[in-house]
Amino acid sequence: MEEKQKKLLDESMMVISDRLKSLSKKRMSEIRDGFTEDENGEFESYIGGNKDKNLFEFFFNYNSEMKLIEIRFWSGDKKRRNPGYRFTMENIKKRLDRECLVFTCVEIIFEDDFSEEEFKEYFSDKLGFSLPFSKCFSVVTTDGKPYTGARGENPWVIYHRKYMNQMSGECCGKQVENMLKVVGKKFDELGIVDVKDVIPNPYLTAGGMNLT
């Protein structure tokens, strides 16, 4: 899978996730039959472009008789199938449930473009993606200032409770594992090669680690 393709899948996941999160905050009494708008009053959401030029768009439709919400996808490419997916409000109340629905939606949109194995590899480190992993931690010096890599600085990883607490419970270990991959990428960006002074594990309580 090319980097450009991964970025399109990343965008799709975040756009759908944001829309599902917005929808999950609504009460059933606020949802009418027919199209369901977001908090800005918009019905459609767009992937790979804006309202005037995009690759895909999607919208939600509510059926009060079935008490189901359907997400429908549309593409200007007539050769592409545009299936939908039905779910209940209970399916999106929890963050991890919404993530699983996002994975399903992305597979539906791009089912003609990627194989099952390619999807499996792509999703392998995505559980927990709706938490901004890059905001779950900070790499600082021992006096709390941002680590720059200057001579004499010792890196210290701070994990922020605001986000870490949201990883507790179901699939906690896998979410933390995926977050630590982002920590590792940050080390690479900062040029941290010898990590013996950094404890990149939020379960540990000693060494180069702290919880705020």
C-alpha positions in Angstrom: 0.0 0.0 0.0 1.5 3.3 -1.1 1.9 6.3 1.3 -0.6 8.3 -0.7 -3.2 5.5 -0.3 -2.5 5.3 3.5 -3.1 9.0 3.8 -6.5 8.7 2.1 -7.4 5.9 4.4 -6.2 7.9 7.4 -8.3 10.9 6.3 -11.4 8.6 5.8 -11.0 7.2 9.3 -10.8 10.6 11.0 -13.6 12.1 9.0 -16.0 9.2 9.6 -14.9 9.0 13.3 -15.5 12.7 13.9 -19.0 12.4 12.3 -19.9 9.3 14.4 -18.7 11.0 17.6 -20.9 14.0 16.8 -23.8 11.7 16.1 -23.3 9.8 19.3 -23.9 12.9 21.4 -27.4 13.3 20.1 -30.5 12.0 21.9 -32.9 9.9 20.0 -35.5 12.6 20.3 -33.2 14.9 18.4 -32.9 12.6 15.4 -35.6 12.9 12.8 -36.6 10.5 9.9 -34.5 11.1 6.9 -31.1 12.8 6.6 -29.2 13.5 9.8 -27.1 16.6 10.0 -23.9 17.3 12.0 -23.5 19.9 14.7 -22.9 22.5 11.9 -26.2 21.7 10.2 -24.4 19.9 7.3 -25.8 16.6 5.9 -22.9 15.4 3.8 -19.3 14.9 4.8 -16.4 14.7 2.3 -13.3 12.5 1.8 -10.4 13.4 -0.5 -11.4 16.9 -1.1 -14.1 19.5 -0.3 -17.8 20.0 -1.1 -17.1 21.0 -4.7 -14.3 18.5 -5.5 -13.9 15.2 -3.6 -13.5 11.5 -4.1 -16.2 10.4 -1.8 -19.0 11.8 0.3 -21.3 10.2 2.9 -24.4 11.0 4.9 -26.6 9.4 7.6 -30.2 8.4 7.2 -32.4 7.5 10.1 -35.4 5.1 9.9 -37.7 5.5 12.9 -39.6 2.3 12.2 -36.5 0.1 12.2 -34.8 2.4 14.7 -31.6 2.1 12.7 -29.2 4.7 11.3 -27.7 4.0 7.9 -24.5 5.5 6.6 -24.5 5.8 2.9 -21.4 6.4 0.7 -21.4 8.0 -2.7 -18.8 8.3 -5.4 -18.8 10.0 -8.8 -17.2 6.9 -10.2 -20.0 5.0 -11.8 -18.0 1.8 -11.7 -17.7 1.9 -7.9 -20.4 0.3 -5.8 -21.9 2.5 -3.1 -23.2 0.1 -0.3 -24.3 1.4 3.0 -24.2 0.1 6.6 -26.9 0.1 9.2 -26.4 0.4 13.0 -28.1 1.5 16.2 -27.2 4.4 18.5 -25.9 1.8 21.0 -23.3 0.8 18.5 -21.6 4.2 18.6 -22.0 5.3 22.2 -18.6 3.8 23.2 -15.4 5.0 21.7 -14.0 1.6 20.8 -17.4 0.6 19.3 -17.2 3.6 17.1 -13.7 2.7 16.0 -14.8 -0.8 15.0 -17.6 0.8 12.9 -15.1 3.1 11.3 -12.9 0.1 10.3 -16.0 -1.5 8.7 -16.9 1.7 6.9 -13.4 2.1 5.5 -13.4 -1.5 4.2 -16.8 -0.9 2.6 -15.6 2.3 0.8 -12.4 0.8 -0.5 -13.3 -2.9 -0.8 -12.5 -2.8 -4.6 -9.1 -1.2 -4.0 -7.4 -3.3 -1.4 -7.2 -7.0 -0.4 -8.2 -8.4 2.9 -4.5 -8.8 3.8 -3.8 -5.2 3.0 -6.6 -4.0 5.2 -5.4 -6.3 8.0 -1.9 -4.9 7.8 -3.2 -1.3 7.6 -5.5 -1.7 10.6 -2.9 -3.6 12.7 -1.8 -0.5 14.6 -4.9 1.6 14.4 -6.9 0.5 17.5 -7.1 3.5 19.7 -6.7 5.9 16.7 -9.6 8.2 17.8 -7.4 9.2 20.8 -4.7 11.6 19.5 -1.7 9.4 20.3 0.7 12.3 19.7 -1.0 14.2 22.5 -0.9 11.3 25.0 2.7 12.0 25.8 5.5 14.6 25.8 9.2 14.2 25.6 10.8 16.7 27.9 14.0 17.2 29.8 14.4 16.3 33.5 13.4 19.9 34.4 10.1 19.6 32.4 11.2 21.7 29.4 10.6 20.4 25.8 13.5 18.1 24.8 15.5 19.5 21.9 18.4 17.1 21.7 20.9 19.7 22.8 24.1 18.5 24.5 23.6 17.5 28.1 19.8 17.1 27.9 18.3 13.9 29.2 15.0 12.8 27.6 12.1 12.1 29.9 8.7 10.8 28.7 5.6 12.2 30.3 2.2 10.5 29.8 -0.9 12.6 30.2 -3.7 11.2 32.4 -6.4 13.0 30.4 -5.7 10.6 27.5 -4.2 7.6 29.2 -7.3 7.1 31.4 -9.3 6.7 28.3 -7.3 3.6 27.3 -8.4 1.6 30.4 -10.7 -1.3 30.1 -11.3 -3.3 27.0 -8.3 -3.7 24.6 -6.2 -1.4 26.9 -3.0 -3.3 26.2 -3.4 -3.1 22.4 -4.1 0.6 22.5 -1.1 1.3 24.6 1.0 -0.9 22.3 -0.1 1.2 19.3 0.5 4.4 21.2 4.1 3.3 22.0 4.8 2.9 18.3 4.0 6.6 18.0 6.4 7.3 20.9 9.1 5.4 19.1 8.5 7.5 15.9 8.9 10.6 18.0 12.2 9.3 19.3 13.3 8.9 15.7 12.2 12.4 14.9 14.2 13.8 17.9 17.2 11.7 17.1 17.1 9.7 20.3 19.1 6.6 19.5 20.1 5.4 22.9 16.8 5.0 24.8 18.2 3.5 28.0 17.5 6.8 29.9 13.9 6.8 28.6 11.2 4.4 29.8 8.6 4.4 27.0 6.1 2.4 29.0 3.2 4.1 30.9 2.8 1.0 33.1 6.2 1.6 34.7 6.5 4.0 37.7 10.3 4.6 37.9 13.0 5.8 35.6 12.4 8.3 32.7 8.7 8.4 32.9 6.0 10.3 34.7 2.2 10.7 34.6 0.7 14.2 34.6 
